[in-house]
Amino acid sequence: MATFKDLEDNLKSFIISEQSDAHNIRTANIAKYNNLKMWIDVTKYSQPHFYVRISISEAVFTINECMKLSGGLGYEERFVYKWFGRIGIKDKLKDLWTTTELERGDIASIKKEEQSS
């Protein structure tokens, strides 16, 4: 199963690769993609979603359609949509969502048991 780090690295490589083919490669700031972060917060929205942060910009996307829920990434947002459309990305995100949700449920049930004892 993929991890967030695997998906971060995959997205980072994809963006760099996409920009290497662009005519404006001289103006591309490759170093800022070292700050690319992805995560899931199952408490924030009711539908499965993932966060992407690049430099100081942050956005939240649904896992089912990659529809933006909030925020914005500016120019790089289009790369997230293209990356999401690649084979297997959606399934990996769904797996991470399910795992995160299950872990959260396990933690909640443990806390509930501790409180009742």
N, C-alpha and C positions, 0 to 999 in steps of 0.2 A: 504494500500500500504506500502511496505517495505521502510525503510530509509537506508542511507549509514551506520548508526550506527548499525542497525539490521543486515545488511550483514557483517559488520566488526566483530560483535560478533559471528555471525554464522560461519564465516571462522576461527576465532580464536579458537572457540570450536572444530571445525572439525580438525584443525591441532593438537591441544592438544590431542584429542581423538585418532587420527591416530598414534601419537607418543607414547601414553600410551600402545599401543599394540606392539610396536617395542621392539626388544631385547636390544636396546641401550638407554633405557629410562634414565639411569643414566647420560648420557651426554647431554640430551635434556635441553635446556635453555628456560623454560616456561616463564620466566619474560620478555623475548624480544618480546613476542607476545602481550604484553600490548601496544607496540608502533605500532601495525598493523593499517594501515590506508587505506581506499579505497575512491576514488573519480572519478569524470568524468569531463573532460575539453573539452567541445564541440568545442572549437576553434582550438585545436591542430591537430587532424586528421579528415579526411572527413568521415570515417566510424565509426559506433558506437563502443566505446571502454571504458575500465575502467582501472584505475591505482590501483596498490597494492604496498604499501610500508611496508616492514618488517624490523625493525631496520634501517640500513643505505642502504639497498638494495631496488631498485624500478624497476618495470616493467609495461609495458602497454600491455593489451590483448584486442583482438576484442571481442565483445559481441556475434557475430554470431557463431564463431567456437572456441573461446578461443585461437586464434592463437596469439603468442607473436609478438608485433610490435616493441618493443624496450626494452632495459634494461635487467635485470635478477635478480632473487631472489635466485640463488644458489640452495641449497638442498631443500628449501621450495617450489620451483616452481612446483614440481610434486604434492604437496598438493593442489595448486590452480587449477591445471587441474582436479584433482579428485573431488574437491569441486564443480567446475563448472558443472561437469557431473551429479550432484544430481538434483532430480526433483524440478522444480520451480525456480532454481537459475537464469537461462538464462532469464526467463520471468520477474523476479523481476528487473534484470539489464536493460532489455529493457524498462520497465516502468519508471525506474529512468532516463534513457537516454532521453526518450520522454518528461518527465516532465522538465528536465533540459534544453532541447532544446527549449521547449515552453516558459519557464521562460526567457531564454536568448532573444528569439524573442520579447516577451512582453517588456522587458527592452529596446531593440534596437528601437522598434517602439515608445515608450514613449520619448526616447532621440531625435528621429527624429522629433516628434511633437513639442517638446520643442524648438528645433533649428529653426523650420520653423515659430514659432510664434514670 
